Amino acid sequence: MLFLAMATAFVASILLTPFVIKLAFRIGAVDRPNYRKVHASVMPRIGGLAIFGAFLIGYFTLRPIDEDGHATAILIGALIIIVTGFLDDMLEVTAKIKLAGQLTAALVVVTWGGLQIDVINVPFTDLQVNFGYLSIPITIIWIIGITNAINLIDGLDGLAAGVSTIALITITVMAMIMGDVFVAATAAILAASSFGFLFYNFHPAKIFMGDTGSLFLGFMISVLALLGFKNVTVVSLIIPIIMLGVPISDTFFAIVRRIRTKQPIMAPDKSHLHHCLLRVGFSHRQTVLVIYGIAILFGVAAVLFSQATVWGAILLIVVMLIAIELFVEVIGLAGTNYRPLLNLVRMIGK
C-alpha cells in the first residue's frame, strides 16, 4: 500500500502543478525579477499548493497508522504553514507575520501533538539531562529554525525541492531502520510529492514553490526528523542535524557572515551556498546538481552515523566538520576573507 500511496502522490503532483500554474497567473501570485533574483522573467510562485495537495492525496490513500497521536496536530500545523506561505507569496507579508504563522504551527504540534525533546542521555556516562520547562521552547526553536533553513536555500530552480526530497528519503530510510512506520510512510509520501513537482521546477523552471512550498517542506521535515529522535543520546540527536546538513550549514554560515560584516542577521544577501557556487563558475544546473550531491553525502553520513560506535561517530563528525570548514573557506560562504583553517594549513606548510 505504501508504494501505491507514493505513486498516487507522485502522479497527483505532476497533474496538479499545471493547474496551480494557471491559478498563480490568474490571481497574480507571481515572482518578478529583481537584483537578488537569478531568473529573468515573471514566474508563478505558489507551487507549494501542488506539493501539499499531492501529499494529502497520497497520505489519505494510505492513512498510515499513528500510534503516538501526532498526525492530526501535524496536519493542522502544516495547514497553518501553507496559509502563512500563501499569504506571503500573494501579499509579501512582514517577517513578523511569517514568524507568527510558524510559531502558531509549531505550538500546535508541540502542545497539542505532544512532540517535545524532553530528555537526552549523555554518552560515556549514566547521566540524563532533563530539559523540563525548556523542552517546549527548544522544540519550537528547532521547528522554526529548520523551516526557515529550507526557505533560505530556495534560491535556484529545483534546489529546495531536490534537497528536501533527498532529506525526506534519508528520513524514510532512518525511520525504517528504527521501525517507525508512521514517520517512514509520511516522509516517503512527501518525498514522492516533492519529486513529482521537480518535473516542473528543475531548471529551467516553469513554476516556483514559493514560501507556500518551502515553508511547508521545511516544517514537515523538521517535525518528521524530530519524531524519531526525542529522548535519545546526545550522539543520536546529531543524526537529524546531519540529515539536514545543507540547509543548516548554509543558514549557520549566513549568520556568521552577517555578524562579521555587522549586518542584521535576517538581512537578505547574495552570498548563500548557491550564490557562491555560481560565482566560482558553475552553471545554474551544475550548481543545483553539486548541492544535490552534497545533500546525498550528508544523507549517507547520517545513516552511517546511526550505525557507528560512539567513537566511530565522533571520528565521523570531526572529519565532516573539517571538510565542511574547508569547503566553506574555499568558496567564500562565510565571507571572502574568512579563511582561518586554510591560513593555518599555509602556516604549517611554511
ZISULGI-V65888 format. One record per pair of residues at least 6 apart in sequence whose ideal C-beta (glycine too) atoms are under 7 Angstrom apart, sorted by the first residue. I is the first residue (numbers start at 1). J is the second residue. If there is no record, write none. Layout:
# ZISULGI-V65888
((I,J) (I,J))
This chain:
# ZISULGI-V65888
((1,62) (2,62) (2,185) (2,188) (4,61) (5,58) (5,61) (5,62) (5,189) (6,58) (6,188) (6,189) (6,192) (8,57) (8,58) (8,61) (9,54) (9,55) (9,57) (9,58) (9,189) (9,192) (9,193) (10,192) (10,195) (10,196) (12,53) (12,54) (12,57) (12,58) (13,50) (13,51) (13,54) (13,193) (13,196) (13,197) (14,196) (14,199) (16,50) (16,53) (16,54) (17,47) (17,50) (17,197) (17,200) (17,207) (20,46) (20,47) (20,49) (20,50) (20,207) (21,44) (21,206) (21,207) (24,30) (24,44) (24,45) (24,46) (24,207) (25,44) (29,44) (29,45) (29,46) (29,89) (29,90) (30,42) (30,43) (30,44) (30,45) (31,43) (31,45) (31,208) (32,42) (33,39) (33,40) (33,41) (36,268) (36,270) (38,156) (38,284) (43,205) (43,207) (43,208) (44,207) (44,208) (45,89) (45,208) (45,210) (46,86) (46,89) (46,210) (46,212) (47,197) (47,201) (47,207) (47,208) (47,209) (47,210) (47,213) (48,82) (48,85) (48,209) (48,210) (48,212) (48,213) (48,216) (49,212) (50,197) (51,193) (51,194) (51,197) (51,209) (51,213) (51,216) (52,82) (52,216) (54,193) (54,196) (55,189) (55,190) (55,193) (58,189) (58,192) (58,193) (59,186) (59,189) (62,185) (62,189) (64,181) (64,182) (64,185) (64,186) (65,181) (65,182) (66,182) (67,182) (69,114) (70,113) (70,115) (70,227) (73,108) (73,109) (73,112) (73,113) (74,109) (74,113) (74,223) (76,108) (77,105) (77,108) (77,109) (77,219) (78,216) (78,219) (78,220) (80,101) (80,104) (80,105) (80,108) (81,101) (81,102) (81,105) (81,215) (81,216) (81,219) (82,212) (82,216) (83,101) (84,98) (84,101) (84,102) (84,215) (85,210) (85,211) (85,212) (85,215) (85,216) (86,212) (87,93) (88,98) (88,211) (89,210) (89,211) (89,212) (95,266) (102,144) (102,147) (103,140) (103,144) (105,219) (106,140) (106,143) (106,144) (107,140) (109,115) (109,143) (109,223) (110,116) (110,136) (110,139) (110,140) (115,139) (115,223) (115,226) (115,227) (116,135) (116,136) (116,139) (116,230) (117,131) (117,135) (117,138) (117,139) (117,230) (118,130) (118,131) (118,135) (118,230) (118,231) (119,128) (119,129) (119,130) (119,131) (119,231) (120,129) (120,232) (120,233) (120,234) (120,237) (121,128) (121,233) (122,129) (122,234) (123,233) (123,234) (123,235) (123,310) (131,138) (142,222) (142,226) (143,219) (143,222) (143,223) (146,218) (146,221) (146,222) (146,244) (147,215) (147,218) (147,219) (147,222) (148,218) (149,218) (149,244) (149,247) (149,248) (149,251) (150,160) (150,164) (150,214) (150,217) (150,218) (150,221) (150,247) (151,211) (151,214) (151,215) (151,218) (152,247) (152,250) (152,251) (152,254) (152,272) (153,159) (153,160) (153,163) (153,246) (153,247) (153,250) (153,272) (154,160) (154,209) (154,214) (155,272) (155,274) (156,274) (156,284) (156,287) (156,288) (157,201) (157,202) (157,203) (157,204) (157,205) (157,284) (157,288) (158,198) (158,201) (158,202) (158,203) (158,205) (158,288) (159,274) (159,288) (159,291) (160,209) (160,214) (160,217) (161,194) (161,197) (161,198) (161,201) (161,209) (162,198) (162,288) (162,292) (163,246) (163,247) (163,291) (163,295) (164,194) (164,217) (164,221) (165,191) (165,194) (165,195) (166,292) (166,295) (166,296) (166,299) (167,221) (167,243) (167,244) (167,295) (167,299) (168,187) (168,190) (168,191) (168,194) (168,221) (169,191) (169,299) (170,243) (170,299) (170,302) (170,303) (171,183) (171,187) (171,224) (171,225) (171,243) (172,184) (172,187) (172,188) (172,191) (173,303) (174,228) (174,239) (174,302) (174,303) (174,306) (175,183) (175,184) (175,187) (175,228) (176,184) (177,306) (178,228) (180,227) (180,228) (183,224) (183,227) (183,228) (186,224) (187,224) (190,220) (194,217) (197,209) (200,206) (200,207) (201,207) (201,209) (203,284) (203,285) (203,288) (221,244) (225,240) (225,243) (225,244) (226,240) (229,236) (229,237) (229,239) (229,240) (235,310) (235,313) (238,317) (239,302) (239,305) (239,306) (241,248) (242,298) (242,301) (242,302) (242,305) (243,298) (243,299) (243,302) (245,298) (246,291) (246,294) (246,295) (246,298) (249,324) (250,272) (250,273) (253,328) (253,333) (253,334) (254,272) (255,265) (256,334) (257,271) (257,334) (257,335) (258,264) (258,265) (258,267) (260,335) (260,338) (261,335) (273,291) (273,333) (274,287) (274,291) (276,331) (276,332) (276,333) (277,287) (277,290) (277,331) (278,287) (280,331) (282,290) (301,316) (301,320) (304,316) (305,313) (305,316) (308,316) (325,341) (326,341) (328,334) (329,338) (329,339) (329,341) (329,342))
